[in-house]
Amino acid sequence: KATNRIIKACNRKENVAVCGDYDADGITSTVLLVELLSKLGAIVKPYIPSRKEDGYGLNIKMINAINKDKAKLIITVDNGVSAFDAIERSNELGIDLIITDHHKITDKELDIFSLIHPENTPKNSPYKFLAGVGIAYLLSLNICKKINYDINKTSSNDLFCIGTVADMAPLMGANRKWLKDCLPK
């Protein structure tokens, strides 16, 4: 569902917001998606909260700025599962919200377009240990596969490695495989 919505946004040259975080995982995740979606035709703008002024993650101030910029799709990376006020505000404004996050999911139901989270994968999934950048990478791989685009035309492989190692994600499952494949390059 998320992949199809993002491809549609790229094809229509929509304004898209990618909302990250100020740590290495959040920054690499943001750059990874901004670069790919820009190459695919979307008009993409990154949003990173100020640690001092905004605190962590998606917030109402960001949603209002995104709305002012006329974006109708927000993709969070490395945050969003606990941004209840921001989620409510995005719904009020009719903005589709795709949350990609690896932080603990709360019991509260999220009224969003789509959630991509390792906790939602099967028990023995190789994706259980992905950091935020790993989820953004997986989403990018899926988009590229669906439209037959070579992800190697981006810096996604490098960004995945930097963000995964910097976030100290366990070297298991997909993290281990992708790092072994991408680090030598």
Number of C-alpha atoms within 10 A of each C-alpha: 9 20 17 12 15 23 19 14 21 21 12 12 16 18 19 26 29 24 31 30 26 18 15 18 27 26 22 31 32 29 20 24 26 21 15 22 23 15 14 19 17 23 18 24 19 18 22 19 18 12 12 7 7 14 12 17 25 28 20 17 13 19 24 15 13 24 19 9 13 14 19 18 24 26 25 30 32 30 21 28 24 18 16 17 13 20 23 16 17 25 15 9 12 12 20 20 23 23 27 29 28 23 16 11 16 9 7 9 9 18 13 15 17 17 20 20 22 24 16 12 12 10 10 8 13 16 21 21 21 26 31 33 33 31 24 28 23 17 18 21 17 17 21 18 12 12 10 10 15 10 17 10 10 14 14 25 19 17 23 28 22 19 22 26 17 14 17 11 17 15 16 15 15 18 23 16 12 18 20 13 12 14 12 7 8
